[in-house]
Amino acid sequence: MDSQSQTDPTFRTSRLYTRMSAAEVRRQLLAQKGYTDDELPCAATINTKLNDMGYHLRAVQKSRPQKKRQTPMPFL
């Protein structure tokens, strides 16, 4: 989780944010660490544990197209 985390962009808090969902954390534990499905708790429990450890999961913000600003008309 540490490699996927980032600090609060305003630096007002010491929270760590990550772009991985709790379900993705569970999938990676299964794939990379070799846990079985029965050994790991459900994604909701993993989410609670991550919050207790100081990680706050946040949805990835999708990019939005920028609005075209109208330039002011020159006064004649």
VEXVO-174710 format. One record per residue (C-alpha): residue in one letter; x, y, z. Coordinates in steps of 0.1 Angstrom, whole numbers, plus 5000, padded with zeros to 4 digits. Layout:
REM residues N
+------+------+------+------+
: rest :    x :    y :    z :
+------+------+------+------+
:    a :    X :    Y :    Z :
...
+------+------+------+------+
REM end
This chain:
REM residues 76
+------+------+------+------+
: rest :    x :    y :    z :
+------+------+------+------+
:    m : 5000 : 5000 : 5000 :
:    d : 5028 : 5024 : 5007 :
:    s : 5040 : 5025 : 4971 :
:    q : 5004 : 5033 : 4959 :
:    s : 4998 : 5060 : 4986 :
:    q : 5000 : 5098 : 4985 :
:    t : 4997 : 5124 : 5011 :
:    d : 4969 : 5150 : 5015 :
:    p : 4975 : 5175 : 4987 :
:    t : 4969 : 5205 : 5010 :
:    f : 4993 : 5191 : 5036 :
:    r : 4967 : 5201 : 5063 :
:    t : 4964 : 5165 : 5076 :
:    s : 4987 : 5135 : 5079 :
:    r : 4962 : 5112 : 5060 :
:    l : 4974 : 5089 : 5033 :
:    y : 4953 : 5084 : 5003 :
:    t : 4955 : 5055 : 4979 :
:    r : 4940 : 5048 : 4945 :
:    m : 4934 : 5011 : 4952 :
:    s : 4900 : 4999 : 4963 :
:    a : 4897 : 4974 : 4991 :
:    a : 4886 : 4948 : 4966 :
:    e : 4918 : 4954 : 4946 :
:    v : 4939 : 4951 : 4977 :
:    r : 4923 : 4917 : 4983 :
:    r : 4929 : 4906 : 4947 :
:    q : 4965 : 4915 : 4949 :
:    l : 4970 : 4897 : 4982 :
:    l : 4955 : 4866 : 4966 :
:    a : 4977 : 4869 : 4935 :
:    q : 5010 : 4882 : 4948 :
:    k : 5012 : 4869 : 4984 :
:    g : 4997 : 4835 : 4978 :
:    y : 4968 : 4837 : 5003 :
:    t : 4938 : 4815 : 4997 :
:    d : 4902 : 4829 : 4995 :
:    d : 4893 : 4814 : 5028 :
:    e : 4923 : 4830 : 5046 :
:    l : 4914 : 4866 : 5038 :
:    p : 4885 : 4886 : 5051 :
:    c : 4859 : 4903 : 5028 :
:    a : 4866 : 4936 : 5011 :
:    a : 4846 : 4955 : 5037 :
:    t : 4867 : 4942 : 5065 :
:    i : 4899 : 4951 : 5046 :
:    n : 4885 : 4986 : 5041 :
:    t : 4879 : 4990 : 5078 :
:    k : 4914 : 4977 : 5086 :
:    l : 4930 : 5001 : 5061 :
:    n : 4911 : 5030 : 5076 :
:    d : 4923 : 5020 : 5111 :
:    m : 4959 : 5019 : 5097 :
:    g : 4956 : 5055 : 5085 :
:    y : 4947 : 5049 : 5048 :
:    h : 4917 : 5066 : 5034 :
:    l : 4904 : 5051 : 5002 :
:    r : 4892 : 5076 : 4976 :
:    a : 4877 : 5071 : 4942 :
:    v : 4899 : 5081 : 4913 :
:    q : 4887 : 5113 : 4899 :
:    k : 4880 : 5110 : 4862 :
:    s : 4893 : 5137 : 4839 :
:    r : 4868 : 5162 : 4827 :
:    p : 4871 : 5182 : 4796 :
:    q : 4879 : 5218 : 4802 :
:    k : 4851 : 5243 : 4795 :
:    k : 4858 : 5268 : 4767 :
:    r : 4859 : 5303 : 4783 :
:    q : 4846 : 5331 : 4762 :
:    t : 4870 : 5359 : 4758 :
:    p : 4856 : 5393 : 4767 :
:    m : 4845 : 5415 : 4738 :
:    p : 4866 : 5446 : 4732 :
:    f : 4848 : 5479 : 4738 :
:    l : 4845 : 5501 : 4707 :
+------+------+------+------+
REM end
